[in-house]
């Protein structure tokens, strides 16, 4: 059966995908990961819409997004140390069980009619704290599931499922929210999270990397990871670019519910359509990265996609016409996904395994916290002057930073595509 699947993928132009699917642990992980990330997007869409319904405020939508993401700024590096020191599978199981419990509480409070914006903020904060430990171990787990030669394909496939869920999740939310409200959406995620717990309990770890880390204090190890990432001539600049992308361009996706309600005057169905357009582009970007396999030029892709995303975000809020917005959202989704995969790939290849969890915790921290910080600031300004101005200024600033980096792409490529230097 597996051989048939591999041959079919090869005939469809996805030969590299077929290679990673031969590994049992990765297959099982993916089986649990797919419903889990769909459920994650259903919850994110539902929490965002519930925050808008409770307050009609872009600031509160941004605040809830920030509560979900900002704990990673403090706890992400600690989660990275744990991913380097401890059994990654056990940490992953514990965090996923915690997320299932939070979904159960969201379901109960919402169905009971007890949900307030402050309680929703607290639940989002609890999710953010738990994700602070899940994110670095999820990213660091890939080399434990496939050989190093297939890491880039595994990353692209793992990320493609996450971004395909950006299409499936909002589409499912568009059914669940009118049918049973956010409570039903939260209830469905209980089972989606349970699938991830089952997968993590079932897998083994056939490709253990040899750890050469000498353990000091948790804080000392966390600082060492930050120092390594910041001082690396390739990783440091790429993390700064990821921060620019997250704080200046990606906040539009976090504020999409406010944008749909206040600028385009849409209801929950219209909001889900906009979110699905974003997801279609994201899924297309993930598929494109999968078909590329392990080809060269990944650094240039990481830079070019940032340029495209900046232009798309600017057009969405300045040409306020729904058909053009849907097209630009698809372009934005494509650029954010392919760019995010590209940045993660070059960082994964540039970092040695003994410090992988800590450095990737920086990636995860910026990836989650950057858009939340940007959304919080843009949402607050948007309540006063409208969302168009802050999103426009942010996209232009992000575009300028990516232009600067693109002009220096040769130096970045040389630093990122060399053999990893010791931690």
N, C-alpha and C positions, 0 to 999 in steps of 0.2 A: 504493500500500500504506500509506504513512504517512498520507495523507488519510483512508483508511478507518479506520485506528487512531484518529486524532484525532476523527472523527465518532462512533465507538463510545464513546470516553471521554466525549465531551460528552453523549451520550444517557444514559450511566450516572451522570451528575452530577459528572464529573471533567473539566470543560472546561478548567480551568486546567492540569491535567496534560497534556492534549492540546497546549496551546500550547507548553510547554517541550519536549515530545517532537518538535517540528518541527525542533529544532536538532540537526544531525548529531553534533557533538562530544559533546553531552550524552547522546544516545542511546547512542553507543559507550561512553562512560564508564560509563553505567548497566549495559550488557551485561557489562562486566568487573567492575563493583562488586558485582553481585548474588552471583555464585559466591564472590567474594573474602570478602564479609562472612559468608556462610554458613560458609565454611572457617574464618574467624576465630573464630566462635562454637563450632564443633566443637573447635578447638584449645583455647579457653578452658575449655570444659567438660571436655575430656580432661585438660588439665594440672591442673585443680582436683581431679578425681577421682583422678588418679595421685598427687597430693600426699597425699590422704586415705588411699589404699591403702598408700603407703609409710610413713606416720607415725601414722595414726589421731589426728591432732592438729589442732584448730581453729587453733592458733597457726601451724602450718606451712602450712595452707591460706591463712591470711591473709598469711603471709610471702611465699609464692609470688605471690599477687595483688599485694602491695606491690612486689615486684621487677619485675613486669610494668608497673606504673603509675608508681612514684615517680621514675624517671629524668626524667619530664616536668617535675618541679618545678625541676630544674636546667637541663635542656636545651631544654625547651619554648620559653622566650623566645628562645633562640638560633635554634631552628627557625623561629620567627616572623620574625626579622630576615632569615633566608635566604629565606623566602617573599615578603618585601617587596622584596628586593634582586635575587634571582636568578630564573632561568627555573623557574616552578613545576612545569611538566611534567617537566623533567629531574630535579628533586629527587624528585618523586613516583616516577619510574621507578627511581631509585637505591634509594630506601627499600623499594619493593616487591620488587626483586631481592634485597635483604638479607633480607627476611622469608621469601622462598622458600628461601634458603640455610639459614636457621635451622630451617625445617620439615624440610628434608632431614636436618640433623644430629639433630633430635629423633627422626626416623624410624629412623635408623641406630642410635643409642644405645639406643632402646627395644627394637627387634627383636633387638639383640645381647645384651640382658639386662644392659647395663652402666649403666642409669639408676639414680642415687641421688638422694636429696632435694637434696643439694648441687649436683649436676650439673643437676637440674631447675631449681633456683633460679638457676643461672648462665644457663641457656637462657632462662628467663623474663626475667632482667635484660637479656639481649641483645635480646629482643623489645621490652622497654620502651624501651631506648635508641633503637632504630630507629623505634618509633612516635612518639618525641619529635619527630622530624623529619617524619614522615608526617602526623601529626594537624594541625598548623597549615597545611601546604600543601594538605591535602585540604579543609579548611574555607575557605581563602582562594581556592581554585580556582573556586568556584561563579560569581563574577562574570565569570570568563573564559570560561565556557561558555554563559551565558544573559545577556540584557539585564537591567539593574537592575530593571525593572518586573516581572520574573518570578523574581527571586531567592528570594522567600519560598516559592513553589511548588517551585522546584528544591531548596531546603533541605529542605522537608517530604518530597519524593519521595526524596531521597537518604537522609534519616534513616529514612523508612519502610522502605526496603530493608534498612537496618542492623537495624532492630528486628523486621522480619518474619523476619530471619535468627535472631533469638532464639527463634523457634518452630521454624523449619526446622533450624537447627543442632543444638539438643538432640535433636530427633527423629531426625536423621541419626546423631548420636552414640549414641543408644540402640540403633541397629542396628550401628554400627561397633564399639563397645566390646565387646559380647558376642561379636561375630563374630571380631575380630582384635585386640582390645585397643587401648590408646592409640596403639600404633605404626601401626596401620592408619589411625586418624583423622589422625595427623600426615602420613601418606603422601598421603591424599586432599587435604589442604590444599596440597600442593606444586602440584597441578594447578589448584586454585582460585586460588592466588596468581598462577600463570602467566597466567590469564585477565585479571587486572588489569594485569599487565605488558603484555600484548598490546594492551589497550585504550588504555593511556597512550602506547604507541609510535605508535598509529594516529591518535589525535585531533590536531586542530589547535586553535588558540585564536582564534576569530573575534571575540570581544568583549574586546579588551585595554583595560583601564582605564589612564588616563593617570596615571603615577606622578609625584607632586610632591615625593617624599621627597628630602631632602638627606642624603647618607650621611655619618655620622661613623664612629666605631669600632663594632664589633659590640656591645660591652658598652654603649656609650652609647645606641645605637639600641634595644637591649633594654630598658634602663632607661626610655627615653622612652615605649616602649609600655606598660610597667607603670604609669608615672606617669599616662599618659593614661587608661587603664582605671580606675585607682584614684580619680582625681580627677573623673571624669565623674559628674554627679549621677544618672544613670540606670544606666549600665553598671556602675559601682562597686557599688551595692547589689545588682544582679542577680547579679554574680559572687559576692558574699558569700552570697546565697541559694543559689546553685549549690553553694558550699562546704558550707553547712549541709545541703543535700539529700544531697550526696555523702558527708559524714563521719558523718551521723547517721541517715539513712533508707536510702540505697542500699547500705550495707555488707551488709545482709541478703542481697542478691542475690549478692555476692561470697562469702559464707559459706554459700551454699545447699547445697553438698555436705556440709559439716559439720552443718548443720541437719538435712538429710535423714538422715544416718547416725547422729547422736547423739541427736536429739530425736524424730524420727519413725521411727527404726530401719528405714530403707529400704535396699535394695540399689541398684545402678547403674541398673536400670530404673526404680525408684521415683523416684530422683533426677532422671532424665531427664523423667519425667512432671511433677514439680514445676517443673523448668526450662521445660518446654513450656507449662505453665499461665501462667508469667510471660511467655513469648513470645507467647501468644495475646492477652493483654491489651496487650502492647506493640504488636503488629501492629494491633489495634483502635484504639489511640490514634493510630497513624500514619495509618491510613485516615481517621479522623475529622478529623485536621488537614489532610489532603489535600482532603477535601470542603469544608472551610471556605474554602479558597483564600486570598485576600488581604483577608479581612474585618477590621474593627476588633475591639478587645477582646482583643488578644493578650497584653497585660500582665496583665490579670485572669486569663487562662487560666494563665499562668506561676505565678501566686500560688495559685490555687485547687487546681491539681493537686498542689502541695506539701502542702497541707492534707490532701487525700485520701490521698496516699501515706503520710503520717505515721500516720494512723488505721489504714490497712491493715497496715502493718508491725507496729504494736502488737498488733493482733488476732491475727496469724499466730502469734506466740510466746506469747500468753497464753491463746488458746483452741486447745489442742493437739489438733485433730481434723482429719484429713487433708482431708475434703471442704471444710470451711470454709477451710483453708489454701490449697487450690487456687483457690477463688473469690477470696480476698484477694490471692493472688499475681497473679491476672489483673488485679485492680483496681490493684495496685501497678505492674504492668507498664504498664497504660494511663496511669497518672498520671506515671510516670517518663518515658515516651516523649513524651507530649503536652507535658509541662512542659519537657523538654529541647529539643524542637523550638521551643517558644514562646520560651524564653530565647535560643536561638541566633538566631531570627528578629529579635527586638528588638535584639540586639547588632549583627547584620549591618547593620540599617538605621540604627543610631545612629552607626556608625563610618565615617570617610572612607576611601577606598580606599588612600591612601598609607601608612596605618598599619594596614590591615586585618589583615595576617598576624600582626603583633605582638600586637594586641589579641585576635585569635581564638586565638592561642597560649595566652593566659591562660585562655580558655574551655576549650580542649582540655586544658590542664594540670590545671585544677580538675576537669573532667569525668572524667578518668582517675585522677588521683592522690587525689582526695578519698575515693572509696569504698575505695581500697586502704589509705589511712591509717586510716580507720574500721574496716575489716575486720581490720587488724593489731592494733589496740587491743582491739576486741571479741573477736577470736579468742583473744588472750592471756588476757583476763579470763574468757572463756567456758570455757577449760581448767580454771579454778579453781572458778567458781561456776555454770557452765552458760551457754549462749548466751542464755537467756531474759532474764536481768537486763540485760546490756549493750545488747541490741537494744531492749528496752522503754524503758530510760532514754534511749537515743539518739533513738528515734522521738518520745518526748514532748518532748525538747529541740528537735528539728527542727520539731515541730508548733508549739511556742510561738513560735519565730522567725518562722515563716510567718504566724501570726496577727498578730504585730506589724507585719510588712510589709504585710499585706492591709489593715490599718486605715489605712495611708498610701499606698494604691494610686493616689490621684489625683495626688500629687506625682510618683510614679514614672512614671505614664503620660505626664505632661506632659514629663518629661525625656527619655523614650525615643522618643516618637513625633514629636518635632520634627526639623527638618533636621539632619544631622550637622554638628557644629562642627569647624573645621579642627584637624589634629593639631599 
